[in-house]
Amino acid sequence: MKSAGYKDSTPPNAHPYRKRRYFYDPEGNDWEFVQYLSENPAERNDYKLSDV
């Protein structure tokens, strides 16, 4: 991503059931990539758990 001109914009995140990465493209758009670490939708989408 960086070699294609994207800049890292990932805030700290340590959610136990998903990993997130953010990049700004050359036009300034912020892209989010998510990897889910659980098959359980309630765990992957739990926003009550701390992300930091």
mmCIF file as Biopython writes it, N, C-alpha, C and O atoms, coordinates in Angstrom:
data_model
#
loop_
_atom_site.group_PDB
_atom_site.id
_atom_site.type_symbol
_atom_site.label_atom_id
_atom_site.label_alt_id
_atom_site.label_comp_id
_atom_site.label_asym_id
_atom_site.label_entity_id
_atom_site.label_seq_id
_atom_site.pdbx_PDB_ins_code
_atom_site.Cartn_x
_atom_site.Cartn_y
_atom_site.Cartn_z
_atom_site.occupancy
_atom_site.B_iso_or_equiv
_atom_site.auth_seq_id
_atom_site.auth_asym_id
_atom_site.pdbx_PDB_model_num
ATOM 1   N N  . MET A ? 1  ? 0.829   -1.177  0.000  1.0 0.0 1  A 1 
ATOM 2   C CA . MET A ? 1  ? 0.000   0.000   0.000  1.0 0.0 1  A 1 
ATOM 3   C C  . MET A ? 1  ? 0.882   1.252   0.000  1.0 0.0 1  A 1 
ATOM 4   O O  . MET A ? 1  ? 0.631   2.199   -0.745 1.0 0.0 1  A 1 
ATOM 5   N N  . LYS A ? 2  ? 1.903   1.242   0.834  1.0 0.0 2  A 1 
ATOM 6   C CA . LYS A ? 2  ? 2.752   2.437   0.927  1.0 0.0 2  A 1 
ATOM 7   C C  . LYS A ? 2  ? 3.501   2.687   -0.374 1.0 0.0 2  A 1 
ATOM 8   O O  . LYS A ? 2  ? 3.682   3.838   -0.770 1.0 0.0 2  A 1 
ATOM 9   N N  . SER A ? 3  ? 3.938   1.625   -1.042 1.0 0.0 3  A 1 
ATOM 10  C CA . SER A ? 3  ? 4.666   1.812   -2.300 1.0 0.0 3  A 1 
ATOM 11  C C  . SER A ? 3  ? 3.758   2.319   -3.414 1.0 0.0 3  A 1 
ATOM 12  O O  . SER A ? 3  ? 4.245   2.819   -4.428 1.0 0.0 3  A 1 
ATOM 13  N N  . ALA A ? 4  ? 2.439   2.195   -3.236 1.0 0.0 4  A 1 
ATOM 14  C CA . ALA A ? 4  ? 1.475   2.705   -4.218 1.0 0.0 4  A 1 
ATOM 15  C C  . ALA A ? 4  ? 1.034   4.124   -3.892 1.0 0.0 4  A 1 
ATOM 16  O O  . ALA A ? 4  ? 0.157   4.666   -4.565 1.0 0.0 4  A 1 
ATOM 17  N N  . GLY A ? 5  ? 1.634   4.739   -2.859 1.0 0.0 5  A 1 
ATOM 18  C CA . GLY A ? 5  ? 1.321   6.116   -2.526 1.0 0.0 5  A 1 
ATOM 19  C C  . GLY A ? 5  ? 0.338   6.299   -1.393 1.0 0.0 5  A 1 
ATOM 20  O O  . GLY A ? 5  ? -0.061  7.424   -1.092 1.0 0.0 5  A 1 
ATOM 21  N N  . TYR A ? 6  ? -0.059  5.208   -0.762 1.0 0.0 6  A 1 
ATOM 22  C CA . TYR A ? 6  ? -0.989  5.299   0.373  1.0 0.0 6  A 1 
ATOM 23  C C  . TYR A ? 6  ? -0.200  5.584   1.644  1.0 0.0 6  A 1 
ATOM 24  O O  . TYR A ? 6  ? 0.916   5.093   1.812  1.0 0.0 6  A 1 
ATOM 25  N N  . LYS A ? 7  ? -0.785  6.382   2.541  1.0 0.0 7  A 1 
ATOM 26  C CA . LYS A ? 7  ? -0.136  6.705   3.809  1.0 0.0 7  A 1 
ATOM 27  C C  . LYS A ? 7  ? -0.887  6.027   4.943  1.0 0.0 7  A 1 
ATOM 28  O O  . LYS A ? 7  ? -2.118  6.033   4.979  1.0 0.0 7  A 1 
ATOM 29  N N  . ASP A ? 8  ? -0.141  5.448   5.860  1.0 0.0 8  A 1 
ATOM 30  C CA . ASP A ? 8  ? -0.733  4.767   7.017  1.0 0.0 8  A 1 
ATOM 31  C C  . ASP A ? 8  ? -1.461  5.775   7.894  1.0 0.0 8  A 1 
ATOM 32  O O  . ASP A ? 8  ? -0.925  6.838   8.209  1.0 0.0 8  A 1 
ATOM 33  N N  . SER A ? 9  ? -2.688  5.435   8.287  1.0 0.0 9  A 1 
ATOM 34  C CA . SER A ? 9  ? -3.444  6.293   9.204  1.0 0.0 9  A 1 
ATOM 35  C C  . SER A ? 9  ? -4.087  5.462   10.307 1.0 0.0 9  A 1 
ATOM 36  O O  . SER A ? 9  ? -5.116  5.846   10.863 1.0 0.0 9  A 1 
ATOM 37  N N  . THR A ? 10 ? -3.477  4.324   10.618 1.0 0.0 10 A 1 
ATOM 38  C CA . THR A ? 10 ? -4.060  3.389   11.561 1.0 0.0 10 A 1 
ATOM 39  C C  . THR A ? 10 ? -3.979  3.904   12.991 1.0 0.0 10 A 1 
ATOM 40  O O  . THR A ? 10 ? -2.883  4.105   13.514 1.0 0.0 10 A 1 
ATOM 41  N N  . PRO A ? 11 ? -5.129  4.121   13.631 1.0 0.0 11 A 1 
ATOM 42  C CA . PRO A ? 11 ? -5.093  4.445   15.055 1.0 0.0 11 A 1 
ATOM 43  C C  . PRO A ? 11 ? -4.796  3.166   15.837 1.0 0.0 11 A 1 
ATOM 44  O O  . PRO A ? 11 ? -5.005  2.071   15.316 1.0 0.0 11 A 1 
ATOM 45  N N  . PRO A ? 12 ? -4.317  3.280   17.066 1.0 0.0 12 A 1 
ATOM 46  C CA . PRO A ? 12 ? -4.082  2.070   17.855 1.0 0.0 12 A 1 
ATOM 47  C C  . PRO A ? 12 ? -5.372  1.262   17.988 1.0 0.0 12 A 1 
ATOM 48  O O  . PRO A ? 12 ? -6.426  1.813   18.306 1.0 0.0 12 A 1 
ATOM 49  N N  . ASN A ? 13 ? -5.283  -0.019  17.749 1.0 0.0 13 A 1 
ATOM 50  C CA . ASN A ? 13 ? -6.443  -0.883  17.940 1.0 0.0 13 A 1 
ATOM 51  C C  . ASN A ? 13 ? -5.981  -2.269  18.351 1.0 0.0 13 A 1 
ATOM 52  O O  . ASN A ? 13 ? -5.106  -2.865  17.723 1.0 0.0 13 A 1 
ATOM 53  N N  . ALA A ? 14 ? -6.584  -2.763  19.409 1.0 0.0 14 A 1 
ATOM 54  C CA . ALA A ? 14 ? -6.204  -4.064  19.957 1.0 0.0 14 A 1 
ATOM 55  C C  . ALA A ? 14 ? -7.446  -4.864  20.314 1.0 0.0 14 A 1 
ATOM 56  O O  . ALA A ? 14 ? -7.479  -5.554  21.333 1.0 0.0 14 A 1 
ATOM 57  N N  . HIS A ? 15 ? -8.458  -4.770  19.479 1.0 0.0 15 A 1 
ATOM 58  C CA . HIS A ? 15 ? -9.693  -5.518  19.724 1.0 0.0 15 A 1 
ATOM 59  C C  . HIS A ? 15 ? -9.373  -7.007  19.650 1.0 0.0 15 A 1 
ATOM 60  O O  . HIS A ? 15 ? -8.637  -7.424  18.756 1.0 0.0 15 A 1 
ATOM 61  N N  . PRO A ? 16 ? -9.900  -7.817  20.556 1.0 0.0 16 A 1 
ATOM 62  C CA . PRO A ? 16 ? -9.545  -9.240  20.554 1.0 0.0 16 A 1 
ATOM 63  C C  . PRO A ? 16 ? -10.136 -10.032 19.387 1.0 0.0 16 A 1 
ATOM 64  O O  . PRO A ? 16 ? -9.675  -11.141 19.117 1.0 0.0 16 A 1 
ATOM 65  N N  . TYR A ? 17 ? -11.148 -9.498  18.685 1.0 0.0 17 A 1 
ATOM 66  C CA . TYR A ? 17 ? -11.813 -10.275 17.640 1.0 0.0 17 A 1 
ATOM 67  C C  . TYR A ? 17 ? -11.751 -9.656  16.251 1.0 0.0 17 A 1 
ATOM 68  O O  . TYR A ? 17 ? -12.382 -10.161 15.322 1.0 0.0 17 A 1 
ATOM 69  N N  . ARG A ? 18 ? -10.995 -8.563  16.094 1.0 0.0 18 A 1 
ATOM 70  C CA . ARG A ? 18 ? -10.809 -8.004  14.751 1.0 0.0 18 A 1 
ATOM 71  C C  . ARG A ? 18 ? -9.551  -7.144  14.725 1.0 0.0 18 A 1 
ATOM 72  O O  . ARG A ? 18 ? -9.181  -6.513  15.715 1.0 0.0 18 A 1 
ATOM 73  N N  . LYS A ? 19 ? -8.903  -7.139  13.557 1.0 0.0 19 A 1 
ATOM 74  C CA . LYS A ? 19 ? -7.750  -6.276  13.313 1.0 0.0 19 A 1 
ATOM 75  C C  . LYS A ? 19 ? -8.183  -5.263  12.259 1.0 0.0 19 A 1 
ATOM 76  O O  . LYS A ? 19 ? -8.860  -5.609  11.291 1.0 0.0 19 A 1 
ATOM 77  N N  . ARG A ? 20 ? -7.784  -4.006  12.457 1.0 0.0 20 A 1 
ATOM 78  C CA . ARG A ? 20 ? -8.124  -2.968  11.505 1.0 0.0 20 A 1 
ATOM 79  C C  . ARG A ? 20 ? -6.875  -2.207  11.098 1.0 0.0 20 A 1 
ATOM 80  O O  . ARG A ? 20 ? -6.004  -1.936  11.925 1.0 0.0 20 A 1 
ATOM 81  N N  . ARG A ? 21 ? -6.791  -1.862  9.804  1.0 0.0 21 A 1 
ATOM 82  C CA . ARG A ? 21 ? -5.723  -1.005  9.270  1.0 0.0 21 A 1 
ATOM 83  C C  . ARG A ? 21 ? -6.387  0.064   8.429  1.0 0.0 21 A 1 
ATOM 84  O O  . ARG A ? 21 ? -7.371  -0.200  7.737  1.0 0.0 21 A 1 
ATOM 85  N N  . TYR A ? 22 ? -5.855  1.262   8.487  1.0 0.0 22 A 1 
ATOM 86  C CA . TYR A ? 22 ? -6.375  2.393   7.731  1.0 0.0 22 A 1 
ATOM 87  C C  . TYR A ? 22 ? -5.257  3.008   6.904  1.0 0.0 22 A 1 
ATOM 88  O O  . TYR A ? 22 ? -4.109  3.090   7.341  1.0 0.0 22 A 1 
ATOM 89  N N  . PHE A ? 23 ? -5.616  3.435   5.705  1.0 0.0 23 A 1 
ATOM 90  C CA . PHE A ? 23 ? -4.671  4.105   4.817  1.0 0.0 23 A 1 
ATOM 91  C C  . PHE A ? 23 ? -5.364  5.270   4.128  1.0 0.0 23 A 1 
ATOM 92  O O  . PHE A ? 23 ? -6.537  5.181   3.765  1.0 0.0 23 A 1 
ATOM 93  N N  . TYR A ? 24 ? -4.624  6.368   3.949  1.0 0.0 24 A 1 
ATOM 94  C CA . TYR A ? 24 ? -5.087  7.470   3.106  1.0 0.0 24 A 1 
ATOM 95  C C  . TYR A ? 24 ? -4.557  7.230   1.704  1.0 0.0 24 A 1 
ATOM 96  O O  . TYR A ? 24 ? -3.375  6.941   1.520  1.0 0.0 24 A 1 
ATOM 97  N N  . ASP A ? 25 ? -5.443  7.351   0.707  1.0 0.0 25 A 1 
ATOM 98  C CA . ASP A ? 25 ? -4.975  7.255   -0.668 1.0 0.0 25 A 1 
ATOM 99  C C  . ASP A ? 25 ? -4.433  8.621   -1.094 1.0 0.0 25 A 1 
ATOM 100 O O  . ASP A ? 25 ? -4.571  9.596   -0.354 1.0 0.0 25 A 1 
ATOM 101 N N  . PRO A ? 26 ? -3.817  8.704   -2.282 1.0 0.0 26 A 1 
ATOM 102 C CA . PRO A ? 26 ? -3.227  9.975   -2.716 1.0 0.0 26 A 1 
ATOM 103 C C  . PRO A ? 26 ? -4.230  11.144  -2.791 1.0 0.0 26 A 1 
ATOM 104 O O  . PRO A ? 26 ? -3.823  12.305  -2.750 1.0 0.0 26 A 1 
ATOM 105 N N  . GLU A ? 27 ? -5.527  10.846  -2.900 1.0 0.0 27 A 1 
ATOM 106 C CA . GLU A ? 27 ? -6.536  11.901  -2.937 1.0 0.0 27 A 1 
ATOM 107 C C  . GLU A ? 27 ? -7.053  12.270  -1.548 1.0 0.0 27 A 1 
ATOM 108 O O  . GLU A ? 27 ? -7.892  13.162  -1.423 1.0 0.0 27 A 1 
ATOM 109 N N  . GLY A ? 28 ? -6.564  11.598  -0.500 1.0 0.0 28 A 1 
ATOM 110 C CA . GLY A ? 28 ? -6.958  11.919  0.864  1.0 0.0 28 A 1 
ATOM 111 C C  . GLY A ? 28 ? -8.109  11.090  1.412  1.0 0.0 28 A 1 
ATOM 112 O O  . GLY A ? 28 ? -8.560  11.329  2.532  1.0 0.0 28 A 1 
ATOM 113 N N  . ASN A ? 29 ? -8.595  10.113  0.640  1.0 0.0 29 A 1 
ATOM 114 C CA . ASN A ? 29 ? -9.660  9.231   1.127  1.0 0.0 29 A 1 
ATOM 115 C C  . ASN A ? 29 ? -9.081  8.234   2.131  1.0 0.0 29 A 1 
ATOM 116 O O  . ASN A ? 29 ? -7.986  7.709   1.934  1.0 0.0 29 A 1 
ATOM 117 N N  . ASP A ? 30 ? -9.814  7.982   3.191  1.0 0.0 30 A 1 
ATOM 118 C CA . ASP A ? 30 ? -9.366  7.048   4.231  1.0 0.0 30 A 1 
ATOM 119 C C  . ASP A ? 30 ? -10.004 5.680   3.981  1.0 0.0 30 A 1 
ATOM 120 O O  . ASP A ? 30 ? -11.229 5.558   3.955  1.0 0.0 30 A 1 
ATOM 121 N N  . TRP A ? 31 ? -9.173  4.658   3.799  1.0 0.0 31 A 1 
ATOM 122 C CA . TRP A ? 31 ? -9.631  3.292   3.533  1.0 0.0 31 A 1 
ATOM 123 C C  . TRP A ? 31 ? -9.414  2.448   4.779  1.0 0.0 31 A 1 
ATOM 124 O O  . TRP A ? 31 ? -8.383  2.550   5.444  1.0 0.0 31 A 1 
ATOM 125 N N  . GLU A ? 32 ? -10.408 1.606   5.089  1.0 0.0 32 A 1 
ATOM 126 C CA . GLU A ? 32 ? -10.304 0.703   6.235  1.0 0.0 32 A 1 
ATOM 127 C C  . GLU A ? 32 ? -10.284 -0.739  5.738  1.0 0.0 32 A 1 
ATOM 128 O O  . GLU A ? 32 ? -11.093 -1.126  4.895  1.0 0.0 32 A 1 
ATOM 129 N N  . PHE A ? 33 ? -9.348  -1.533  6.271  1.0 0.0 33 A 1 
ATOM 130 C CA . PHE A ? 33 ? -9.279  -2.960  6.001  1.0 0.0 33 A 1 
ATOM 131 C C  . PHE A ? 33 ? -9.481  -3.684  7.326  1.0 0.0 33 A 1 
ATOM 132 O O  . PHE A ? 33 ? -8.832  -3.357  8.320  1.0 0.0 33 A 1 
ATOM 133 N N  . VAL A ? 34 ? -10.382 -4.671  7.344  1.0 0.0 34 A 1 
ATOM 134 C CA . VAL A ? 34 ? -10.722 -5.374  8.576  1.0 0.0 34 A 1 
ATOM 135 C C  . VAL A ? 34 ? -10.482 -6.872  8.389  1.0 0.0 34 A 1 
ATOM 136 O O  . VAL A ? 34 ? -10.853 -7.451  7.368  1.0 0.0 34 A 1 
ATOM 137 N N  . GLN A ? 35 ? -9.857  -7.484  9.388  1.0 0.0 35 A 1 
ATOM 138 C CA . GLN A ? 35 ? -9.726  -8.939  9.443  1.0 0.0 35 A 1 
ATOM 139 C C  . GLN A ? 35 ? -10.431 -9.395  10.704 1.0 0.0 35 A 1 
ATOM 140 O O  . GLN A ? 35 ? -10.051 -9.011  11.810 1.0 0.0 35 A 1 
ATOM 141 N N  . TYR A ? 36 ? -11.453 -10.209 10.540 1.0 0.0 36 A 1 
ATOM 142 C CA . TYR A ? 36 ? -12.186 -10.722 11.691 1.0 0.0 36 A 1 
ATOM 143 C C  . TYR A ? 36 ? -11.500 -11.967 12.225 1.0 0.0 36 A 1 
ATOM 144 O O  . TYR A ? 36 ? -11.078 -12.835 11.461 1.0 0.0 36 A 1 
ATOM 145 N N  . LEU A ? 37 ? -11.393 -12.046 13.547 1.0 0.0 37 A 1 
ATOM 146 C CA . LEU A ? 37 ? -10.699 -13.153 14.205 1.0 0.0 37 A 1 
ATOM 147 C C  . LEU A ? 37 ? -11.663 -14.085 14.912 1.0 0.0 37 A 1 
ATOM 148 O O  . LEU A ? 37 ? -11.246 -14.922 15.712 1.0 0.0 37 A 1 
ATOM 149 N N  . SER A ? 38 ? -12.951 -13.947 14.623 1.0 0.0 38 A 1 
ATOM 150 C CA . SER A ? 38 ? -13.974 -14.789 15.218 1.0 0.0 38 A 1 
ATOM 151 C C  . SER A ? 38 ? -15.066 -15.027 14.181 1.0 0.0 38 A 1 
ATOM 152 O O  . SER A ? 38 ? -15.344 -14.156 13.357 1.0 0.0 38 A 1 
ATOM 153 N N  . GLU A ? 39 ? -15.671 -16.184 14.220 1.0 0.0 39 A 1 
ATOM 154 C CA . GLU A ? 39 ? -16.819 -16.482 13.358 1.0 0.0 39 A 1 
ATOM 155 C C  . GLU A ? 39 ? -18.121 -15.962 13.962 1.0 0.0 39 A 1 
ATOM 156 O O  . GLU A ? 39 ? -19.146 -15.892 13.283 1.0 0.0 39 A 1 
ATOM 157 N N  . ASN A ? 40 ? -18.073 -15.600 15.239 1.0 0.0 40 A 1 
ATOM 158 C CA . ASN A ? 40 ? -19.261 -15.153 15.964 1.0 0.0 40 A 1 
ATOM 159 C C  . ASN A ? 40 ? -19.498 -13.662 15.701 1.0 0.0 40 A 1 
ATOM 160 O O  . ASN A ? 40 ? -18.687 -12.842 16.132 1.0 0.0 40 A 1 
ATOM 161 N N  . PRO A ? 41 ? -20.582 -13.282 15.011 1.0 0.0 41 A 1 
ATOM 162 C CA . PRO A ? 41 ? -20.840 -11.871 14.718 1.0 0.0 41 A 1 
ATOM 163 C C  . PRO A ? 41 ? -20.949 -11.003 15.965 1.0 0.0 41 A 1 
ATOM 164 O O  . PRO A ? 41 ? -20.568 -9.833  15.926 1.0 0.0 41 A 1 
ATOM 165 N N  . ALA A ? 42 ? -21.452 -11.535 17.056 1.0 0.0 42 A 1 
ATOM 166 C CA . ALA A ? 42 ? -21.564 -10.748 18.287 1.0 0.0 42 A 1 
ATOM 167 C C  . ALA A ? 42 ? -20.185 -10.360 18.815 1.0 0.0 42 A 1 
ATOM 168 O O  . ALA A ? 42 ? -20.020 -9.267  19.356 1.0 0.0 42 A 1 
ATOM 169 N N  . GLU A ? 43 ? -19.197 -11.236 18.666 1.0 0.0 43 A 1 
ATOM 170 C CA . GLU A ? 43 ? -17.838 -10.927 19.114 1.0 0.0 43 A 1 
ATOM 171 C C  . GLU A ? 43 ? -17.154 -9.954  18.153 1.0 0.0 43 A 1 
ATOM 172 O O  . GLU A ? 43 ? -16.543 -8.978  18.588 1.0 0.0 43 A 1 
ATOM 173 N N  . ARG A ? 44 ? -17.253 -10.216 16.858 1.0 0.0 44 A 1 
ATOM 174 C CA . ARG A ? 44 ? -16.553 -9.374  15.882 1.0 0.0 44 A 1 
ATOM 175 C C  . ARG A ? 44 ? -17.080 -7.952  15.852 1.0 0.0 44 A 1 
ATOM 176 O O  . ARG A ? 44 ? -16.335 -7.019  15.553 1.0 0.0 44 A 1 
ATOM 177 N N  . ASN A ? 45 ? -18.354 -7.777  16.158 1.0 0.0 45 A 1 
ATOM 178 C CA . ASN A ? 45 ? -18.979 -6.461  16.076 1.0 0.0 45 A 1 
ATOM 179 C C  . ASN A ? 45 ? -19.269 -5.859  17.445 1.0 0.0 45 A 1 
ATOM 180 O O  . ASN A ? 45 ? -20.127 -4.986  17.577 1.0 0.0 45 A 1 
ATOM 181 N N  . ASP A ? 46 ? -18.560 -6.323  18.452 1.0 0.0 46 A 1 
ATOM 182 C CA . ASP A ? 46 ? -18.751 -5.800  19.804 1.0 0.0 46 A 1 
ATOM 183 C C  . ASP A ? 46 ? -17.964 -4.504  19.955 1.0 0.0 46 A 1 
ATOM 184 O O  . ASP A ? 46 ? -16.735 -4.529  20.023 1.0 0.0 46 A 1 
ATOM 185 N N  . TYR A ? 47 ? -18.655 -3.383  20.007 1.0 0.0 47 A 1 
ATOM 186 C CA . TYR A ? 47 ? -18.004 -2.086  20.141 1.0 0.0 47 A 1 
ATOM 187 C C  . TYR A ? 47 ? -17.918 -1.623  21.590 1.0 0.0 47 A 1 
ATOM 188 O O  . TYR A ? 47 ? -17.472 -0.507  21.857 1.0 0.0 47 A 1 
ATOM 189 N N  . LYS A ? 48 ? -18.336 -2.461  22.518 1.0 0.0 48 A 1 
ATOM 190 C CA . LYS A ? 48 ? -18.191 -2.159  23.933 1.0 0.0 48 A 1 
ATOM 191 C C  . LYS A ? 48 ? -16.793 -2.520  24.420 1.0 0.0 48 A 1 
ATOM 192 O O  . LYS A ? 48 ? -16.309 -1.957  25.401 1.0 0.0 48 A 1 
ATOM 193 N N  . LEU A ? 49 ? -16.137 -3.473  23.725 1.0 0.0 49 A 1 
ATOM 194 C CA . LEU A ? 49 ? -14.784 -3.858  24.080 1.0 0.0 49 A 1 
ATOM 195 C C  . LEU A ? 49 ? -13.813 -2.749  23.679 1.0 0.0 49 A 1 
ATOM 196 O O  . LEU A ? 49 ? -14.009 -2.086  22.660 1.0 0.0 49 A 1 
ATOM 197 N N  . SER A ? 50 ? -12.790 -2.553  24.461 1.0 0.0 50 A 1 
ATOM 198 C CA . SER A ? 50 ? -11.808 -1.531  24.176 1.0 0.0 50 A 1 
ATOM 199 C C  . SER A ? 50 ? -11.014 -1.883  22.921 1.0 0.0 50 A 1 
ATOM 200 O O  . SER A ? 50 ? -10.674 -3.043  22.692 1.0 0.0 50 A 1 
ATOM 201 N N  . ASP A ? 51 ? -10.725 -0.869  22.117 1.0 0.0 51 A 1 
ATOM 202 C CA . ASP A ? 51 ? -9.916  -1.040  20.905 1.0 0.0 51 A 1 
ATOM 203 C C  . ASP A ? 51 ? -8.476  -0.624  21.132 1.0 0.0 51 A 1 
ATOM 204 O O  . ASP A ? 51 ? -7.654  -0.736  20.222 1.0 0.0 51 A 1 
ATOM 205 N N  . VAL A ? 52 ? -8.158  -0.159  22.298 1.0 0.0 52 A 1 
ATOM 206 C CA . VAL A ? 52 ? -6.785  0.315   22.541 1.0 0.0 52 A 1 
ATOM 207 C C  . VAL A ? 52 ? -6.124  -0.499  23.631 1.0 0.0 52 A 1 
ATOM 208 O O  . VAL A ? 52 ? -4.969  -0.248  23.974 1.0 0.0 52 A 1 
#
